[in-house]
Amino acid sequence: MPSPLRIQFVDDKKLIEATELIPNIKIRSKMVLELIRSYGLLERMHVVSSRLASTEELLSFHSPEYLEYLERLSSVDVDDMMETHNSNLENKQMIDFGFGYDCPMIKNVEKFAKIIAGGTLKAVDGLMSGNYDVAINWCGGWHHAQRDEASGFCYINDIVIGIQALQRKFKKVLYIDLDVHHGDGVENAFSFSKNVFTVSLHNFEAGYFPGTGKISDVGRGKGKNFTLNVPFKSGMSDSSYVSVFSMVLDSVCRKFPAEAVVVQCGGDSMAGDPLGTFNLTEIGIGRCLQKILNLCIPSLILGGGGYNLPTTAKCWTYLTSIICGEELNTEIPEHIYFPAYGPDFDLHISPTLRKDENSQEYLSQLLDTIKRKWRQKFQGSLKRIPKANLMKIYRVCQARVLQVREIVQEIFQKNILSNIIMKLRNRTMIFR
């Protein structure tokens, strides 16, 4: 059954070409778009072109020094710069701003940053207009970029910039990160904020990038307890993941009245990803996304990691079908990238034989720790309220209950009265 949701889908040739400059993903965006197109899903959405982000919009998160460095890089020949022996100062700046192994120099990097951020901002524009319930940008989701540093294939943090823009209309925003890697850049950006609640479910083991996201990391200052990290071990399966996610989402929504939600759907959480450690399939992540959509608040859906290109395309196509309310035939339709899905040409992602290191005992301890933190937060909030204020709250609540009771009684009496009048009218009609 087609979805009643009003859906905006960002598709732009320049945006797709820009993502091809990002290491390790090559033609991924084209593969995603063409698989979605082959299933006829584009017809279920309003497809819009992207736009460029302005310098002012980039400055909503990134430092002037970082953007100045991107501008300077854009004015030089990157190939020539890399071939020649750089000065110690240039080498130091490259390292300081995060350019190196996982974020190599790319041409016209300033414009590239504006294109990448612009895709997510175009999706945000759709939600802000009120014309759409869900906005999708599979070319976005670059969650590792810091305020003044590129990191983990991420040169610009389009997510943080997008959330900042959303907050012009939706004060309280829930951010959910489903990537196998911790969403460190987004968490750091809002660690002091009580209006953005960040949730990250990720692999957390020694030596695994980025090495952050402990369960004890809960935010700082006014933002304390508005950050929730769910650290898993390798081999996480669908059933365990969905079970933990459901509990986490329910707990968060009871405490945090989100007005909009942003979801990073990194495809590297899928089984068989070369940089991933989980053993999930599109079915598990799809169940999580459906629970998020059931919140019935404006939803921004973004991509992220995903380095097995056919698998990521399958995952995001399936998630798109959930948003559109369409059930897909698992037999992949023939299209330009059809050979990449052999030998089975099936939409379903099969789990591998990887061992699940997340024992039931470990998951139970994880959930108990999360529940305990929530109780402490709630109790701590009550302790900070003066007794005099608590009495005022009690009196207000008591008064509201009495008002509601009076209204209900009045409605009940009116209904009885109207029933009597109707019966009298009917009897009058019979005598006539």
Secondary structure as UniProt FT lines:
FT   STRAND          7..10
FT   HELIX           13..19
FT   TURN            20..21
FT   TURN            23..27
FT   HELIX           28..38
FT   TURN            39..40
FT   HELIX           41..44
FT   STRAND          46..48
FT   HELIX           55..58
FT   TURN            59..61
FT   HELIX           64..74
FT   HELIX           78..83
FT   HELIX           88..96
FT   TURN            97..98
FT   TURN            107..108
FT   HELIX           109..129
FT   STRAND          134..137
FT   TURN            138..139
FT   TURN            147..148
FT   TURN            152..153
FT   HELIX           158..166
FT   TURN            167..169
FT   STRAND          173..177
FT   HELIX           184..189
FT   TURN            190..192
FT   STRAND          196..203
FT   TURN            206..207
FT   TURN            209..210
FT   TURN            215..216
FT   HELIX           221..223
FT   TURN            224..225
FT   STRAND          227..232
FT   TURN            234..235
FT   HELIX           238..255
FT   STRAND          260..264
FT   HELIX           267..269
FT   TURN            271..272
FT   TURN            274..275
FT   HELIX           282..293
FT   TURN            294..295
FT   STRAND          299..302
FT   HELIX           309..324
FT   TURN            336..337
FT   HELIX           338..341
FT   TURN            342..344
FT   HELIX           360..383
FT   HELIX           387..431
//
